[in-house]
Amino acid sequence: MDIPGGSGTFPAFMKPLSPVAVAFREVRHFAPDDCLHVESLAVRGEEYAWTIPAHRHEGLHQFMWVERGTANVWLDQVPHTLQGPAALMLAPGCVHAFEFEPACAGLQVTAPTERLQRALAASPSLVAQLMPSLLLQGEDFATGASTAGRALFGALHGEFERSAAGRSDALQAHLVLLATWFLRQAAGTAPEGSRTALRDTLVQRYRSLLEVHLRKHRPLGFYAGELGVTPDHLSRACRAVAGLSALDLQHERLLLESRRLLAYTQGAVADVAHELGFDDPAYFSRFFARRAGLSPQAFRAALAGGTAQPP
């Protein structure tokens, strides 16, 4: 299922709201030619006393399998509890933190999002579904699905530990199977042959492109060209599906990322503007105030005073 909300309280290590961005090289231990990384939950669990502080991955997807035990997870500050068997797909940019039971057992797979998107390029409707984080457990598993998930994670781990011929190609094939399993579990198996489904898929593909090019401030014509439609057609589809024009969807996504950085990092507003591709911090402040109804500084003050909620 998509992850819309949860319940619980924030742990102390989430309260500073200062997650670090973790690069691919920092979640790997060896074999720089690998196209992904696999490790047991115990590797990081033992290193961090089973409490992983708030952080985020730019351009990385993470897939987690909890075989047994309990893990508390905070996704953009929304708390959830994973009770094995459970599976989690973390989309890029999602701020997350974990508290594991020491007896928790499972696996974690990390892969560059761009590589995953290329591998699924023949199925654009699947690529479009990669961006929301997904959590699967209990009733979210269809009959036999947890067994299939366990087998997929296990097979990928087994290939990762070997040094057989064609290892990189085999790892990528296993990754595609794993990602497809997640997306099938989340979306079911309903056919997408209708005009409505095609329109929805176009908007999903647009959202997926926004994740890749958001900080480059591409014009609408660029996205329409990449999708093989006119800008007007793209905007009509976005209004029909999301109630917003294509440009408004782009601005809303940029606003969300702005609010995340203002809430979860301690950099100056000018640093946030630069991170998001704005050359002029004053223009960024005007953009934020126009979309959010208050300035970046006022938003941070509202967060500190408890009158605003972090995204």
SULSULMO-V159423 format. One record per pair of residues at least 24 apart in sequence whose C-alpha atoms are under 8 Angstrom apart, sorted by the first residue. I is the first residue (numbers start at 1). J is the second residue. D is the distance in whole Angstrom. If there is no record, write none. Layout:
[[I & J & D] [I & J & D]]
This chain:
[[1 & 134 & 6] [1 & 135 & 6] [1 & 136 & 6] [1 & 140 & 7] [1 & 185 & 8] [1 & 186 & 5] [2 & 132 & 7] [2 & 133 & 6] [2 & 134 & 5] [2 & 135 & 7] [2 & 186 & 7] [3 & 132 & 8] [3 & 133 & 6] [3 & 134 & 6] [3 & 135 & 7] [5 & 78 & 6] [5 & 79 & 7] [5 & 80 & 8] [6 & 78 & 6] [6 & 79 & 5] [6 & 80 & 5] [7 & 78 & 7] [7 & 79 & 6] [7 & 80 & 7] [8 & 79 & 6] [8 & 80 & 8] [9 & 79 & 7] [10 & 77 & 7] [10 & 79 & 7] [13 & 53 & 6] [13 & 54 & 7] [14 & 53 & 7] [14 & 54 & 6] [14 & 77 & 7] [14 & 97 & 7] [16 & 264 & 8] [17 & 54 & 8] [17 & 263 & 6] [17 & 264 & 4] [17 & 265 & 6] [17 & 266 & 8] [18 & 54 & 7] [18 & 55 & 8] [18 & 264 & 5] [18 & 265 & 4] [18 & 266 & 6] [19 & 53 & 7] [19 & 54 & 5] [19 & 55 & 4] [19 & 56 & 6] [19 & 95 & 7] [19 & 264 & 6] [19 & 265 & 7] [20 & 54 & 7] [20 & 55 & 5] [20 & 56 & 6] [21 & 55 & 6] [21 & 56 & 5] [21 & 57 & 5] [21 & 58 & 7] [22 & 55 & 7] [22 & 56 & 6] [22 & 57 & 5] [22 & 58 & 7] [23 & 57 & 7] [23 & 58 & 7] [24 & 60 & 7] [24 & 110 & 8] [24 & 111 & 8] [24 & 112 & 7] [27 & 110 & 8] [34 & 168 & 6] [35 & 111 & 7] [35 & 112 & 8] [35 & 115 & 8] [35 & 168 & 6] [35 & 171 & 7] [35 & 172 & 7] [36 & 109 & 7] [36 & 110 & 6] [36 & 111 & 5] [36 & 112 & 7] [36 & 171 & 8] [36 & 172 & 8] [37 & 109 & 6] [37 & 110 & 5] [37 & 111 & 7] [37 & 160 & 8] [38 & 107 & 7] [38 & 108 & 6] [38 & 109 & 5] [38 & 110 & 7] [38 & 156 & 8] [38 & 157 & 6] [38 & 160 & 7] [39 & 107 & 6] [39 & 108 & 6] [39 & 109 & 7] [39 & 157 & 8] [40 & 105 & 7] [40 & 106 & 6] [40 & 107 & 4] [40 & 108 & 6] [41 & 104 & 7] [41 & 105 & 6] [41 & 106 & 5] [41 & 107 & 5] [41 & 108 & 6] [42 & 104 & 8] [42 & 105 & 7] [42 & 106 & 8] [45 & 100 & 7] [45 & 102 & 8] [50 & 98 & 8] [50 & 99 & 6] [50 & 100 & 5] [50 & 101 & 7] [50 & 102 & 6] [51 & 97 & 8] [51 & 98 & 6] [51 & 99 & 5] [51 & 100 & 6] [52 & 97 & 5] [52 & 98 & 5] [52 & 99 & 6] [53 & 96 & 8] [53 & 97 & 5] [53 & 98 & 7] [54 & 95 & 6] [54 & 96 & 5] [54 & 97 & 4] [54 & 98 & 8] [55 & 95 & 5] [55 & 96 & 6] [55 & 97 & 7] [56 & 92 & 7] [56 & 93 & 6] [56 & 94 & 6] [56 & 95 & 5] [56 & 96 & 6] [57 & 92 & 5] [57 & 93 & 6] [57 & 94 & 7] [57 & 95 & 8] [58 & 92 & 5] [58 & 93 & 5] [59 & 92 & 5] [59 & 93 & 8] [59 & 112 & 6] [59 & 113 & 5] [59 & 114 & 7] [60 & 91 & 7] [60 & 92 & 5] [60 & 110 & 7] [60 & 111 & 6] [60 & 112 & 4] [60 & 113 & 5] [61 & 89 & 7] [61 & 90 & 6] [61 & 91 & 5] [61 & 92 & 6] [61 & 110 & 6] [61 & 111 & 5] [61 & 112 & 6] [61 & 113 & 5] [62 & 89 & 6] [62 & 90 & 5] [62 & 91 & 7] [62 & 108 & 7] [62 & 109 & 6] [62 & 110 & 5] [62 & 111 & 7] [63 & 87 & 7] [63 & 88 & 6] [63 & 89 & 5] [63 & 90 & 6] [63 & 108 & 6] [63 & 109 & 5] [63 & 110 & 7] [64 & 88 & 5] [64 & 89 & 6] [64 & 106 & 7] [64 & 107 & 6] [64 & 108 & 4] [64 & 109 & 6] [65 & 106 & 5] [65 & 107 & 5] [65 & 108 & 6] [65 & 150 & 8] [65 & 153 & 7] [66 & 104 & 7] [66 & 105 & 6] [66 & 106 & 4] [66 & 107 & 7] [67 & 104 & 8] [67 & 105 & 6] [67 & 106 & 5] [67 & 150 & 8] [68 & 103 & 8] [68 & 104 & 6] [68 & 105 & 5] [68 & 106 & 7] [69 & 100 & 8] [69 & 101 & 6] [69 & 103 & 6] [69 & 104 & 4] [69 & 105 & 7] [70 & 100 & 6] [70 & 101 & 6] [70 & 104 & 6] [71 & 98 & 7] [71 & 99 & 6] [71 & 100 & 4] [71 & 101 & 6] [71 & 104 & 7] [72 & 98 & 6] [72 & 99 & 5] [72 & 100 & 6] [73 & 97 & 6] [73 & 98 & 5] [73 & 99 & 7] [74 & 98 & 7] [76 & 310 & 8] [76 & 311 & 7] [77 & 310 & 8] [77 & 311 & 8] [82 & 137 & 7] [83 & 137 & 7] [84 & 137 & 7] [85 & 137 & 6] [85 & 138 & 8] [85 & 146 & 7] [86 & 135 & 8] [86 & 136 & 6] [86 & 137 & 4] [86 & 138 & 7] [86 & 146 & 8] [87 & 135 & 6] [87 & 136 & 5] [87 & 137 & 6] [87 & 149 & 8] [88 & 133 & 7] [88 & 134 & 6] [88 & 135 & 5] [88 & 136 & 6] [89 & 133 & 5] [89 & 134 & 5] [89 & 135 & 6] [89 & 182 & 7] [90 & 132 & 8] [90 & 133 & 5] [90 & 134 & 7] [91 & 130 & 7] [91 & 131 & 5] [91 & 132 & 6] [91 & 133 & 5] [92 & 131 & 7] [94 & 133 & 8] [107 & 153 & 7] [116 & 175 & 8] [116 & 176 & 7] [119 & 172 & 8] [119 & 176 & 7] [120 & 176 & 7] [124 & 201 & 8] [124 & 205 & 7] [125 & 201 & 6] [125 & 204 & 7] [125 & 205 & 7] [126 & 180 & 8] [126 & 183 & 7] [127 & 205 & 7] [127 & 208 & 7] [128 & 201 & 7] [128 & 204 & 5] [128 & 205 & 5] [128 & 206 & 8] [128 & 207 & 7] [128 & 208 & 5] [129 & 183 & 7] [129 & 204 & 7] [129 & 208 & 8] [130 & 183 & 8] [130 & 208 & 8] [131 & 208 & 7] [131 & 211 & 8] [134 & 182 & 8] [134 & 186 & 7] [136 & 185 & 8] [136 & 186 & 8] [140 & 185 & 8] [141 & 185 & 7] [142 & 185 & 7] [145 & 185 & 8] [149 & 178 & 8] [149 & 181 & 7] [152 & 177 & 7] [152 & 178 & 6] [153 & 178 & 7] [199 & 237 & 6] [199 & 241 & 8] [200 & 237 & 8] [200 & 241 & 6] [202 & 227 & 8] [202 & 234 & 8] [202 & 237 & 7] [203 & 234 & 8] [203 & 237 & 7] [203 & 238 & 6] [203 & 241 & 7] [210 & 250 & 7] [210 & 253 & 8] [214 & 250 & 8] [214 & 254 & 7] [214 & 276 & 8] [215 & 275 & 8] [215 & 276 & 5] [215 & 277 & 5] [216 & 277 & 6] [217 & 277 & 7] [220 & 246 & 7] [220 & 247 & 7] [252 & 291 & 8] [255 & 288 & 7] [255 & 291 & 7] [255 & 292 & 8] [256 & 311 & 7] [258 & 288 & 8] [259 & 310 & 7] [259 & 311 & 7] [260 & 310 & 7] [260 & 311 & 6] [262 & 296 & 7] [262 & 299 & 8] [262 & 300 & 7] [263 & 300 & 7] [263 & 303 & 7] [263 & 310 & 6] [263 & 311 & 8] [269 & 296 & 7] [269 & 297 & 8]]
